Amino acid sequence: MDRAIRTAEDLGRLIRDQRKRQGLRQTDLAAIIGASHVFVGDVEKGKPSVQLGRVLRLLDELGLELHLSVPDAEGSD
């Protein structure tokens, strides 16, 4: 299933939903990725200043892949 992510809040909701589907608590997920439960909570709340590398690690641990849609540049051949 693809889901459009346009805001940090959108991503946070997706991560929270997936974590809950897997039966993980924030503290469990935090321990797995070597972060604090505060970090996981911040991500799930959509805090825009979290570290990207740690978010990518979190996504990977939950089995989520990040794909970007890149439009073609106008006038390119």
C-alpha positions as CSV (number, residue, x, y, z in Angstrom):
1,M,0.0,0.0,0.0
2,D,1.3,3.4,-0.9
3,R,0.5,6.4,1.3
4,A,1.2,10.1,0.4
5,I,3.3,11.8,3.1
6,R,3.3,15.5,2.9
7,T,4.0,16.6,6.5
8,A,6.0,15.4,9.5
9,E,2.7,14.7,11.1
10,D,1.6,12.4,8.2
11,L,4.9,10.4,8.7
12,G,4.4,10.3,12.4
13,R,0.9,8.9,12.1
14,L,2.1,6.2,9.7
15,I,4.9,5.2,12.0
16,R,2.7,5.1,15.1
17,D,0.1,3.0,13.2
18,Q,2.7,0.5,12.0
19,R,4.3,0.3,15.4
20,K,1.0,-0.5,17.0
21,R,0.1,-3.1,14.3
22,Q,3.4,-4.9,15.2
23,G,2.5,-4.8,18.9
24,L,5.5,-2.7,19.9
25,R,5.5,-0.1,22.6
26,Q,7.5,3.1,22.1
27,T,10.1,1.9,24.6
28,D,10.5,-1.4,22.7
29,L,11.0,0.3,19.4
30,A,13.4,2.9,20.9
31,A,15.5,0.1,22.4
32,I,15.7,-1.8,19.1
33,I,17.0,1.3,17.3
34,G,19.2,2.6,20.1
35,A,17.2,5.7,20.8
36,S,15.0,7.0,23.6
37,H,11.2,6.7,23.9
38,V,11.2,10.5,23.8
39,F,12.7,10.3,20.3
40,V,10.1,7.8,19.1
41,G,7.3,10.0,20.7
42,D,8.7,13.1,18.9
43,V,8.7,11.3,15.6
44,E,5.1,10.1,16.1
45,K,4.0,13.6,17.0
46,G,5.4,15.0,13.8
47,K,8.2,17.0,15.4
48,P,10.0,18.5,12.3
49,S,13.5,18.7,13.8
50,V,14.2,15.0,14.5
51,Q,17.3,13.5,13.0
52,L,16.6,12.1,9.5
53,G,19.1,9.3,9.8
54,R,17.4,8.0,13.0
55,V,14.0,8.3,11.4
56,L,15.3,6.2,8.4
57,R,16.6,3.6,10.9
58,L,13.2,3.6,12.6
59,L,11.4,3.1,9.2
60,D,13.7,0.3,8.3
61,E,13.1,-1.5,11.6
62,L,9.3,-1.3,11.1
63,G,9.7,-2.7,7.6
64,L,8.7,0.5,5.9
65,E,10.4,1.8,2.7
66,L,10.7,5.4,1.7
67,H,10.1,6.1,-2.0
68,L,10.1,9.6,-3.6
69,S,8.3,10.6,-6.7
70,V,10.6,12.9,-8.7
71,P,8.9,14.8,-11.5
72,D,10.7,15.2,-14.8
73,A,12.2,18.7,-15.3
74,E,10.3,20.8,-17.7
75,G,11.9,20.9,-21.1
76,S,14.4,18.1,-20.5
77,D,15.1,15.8,-23.4
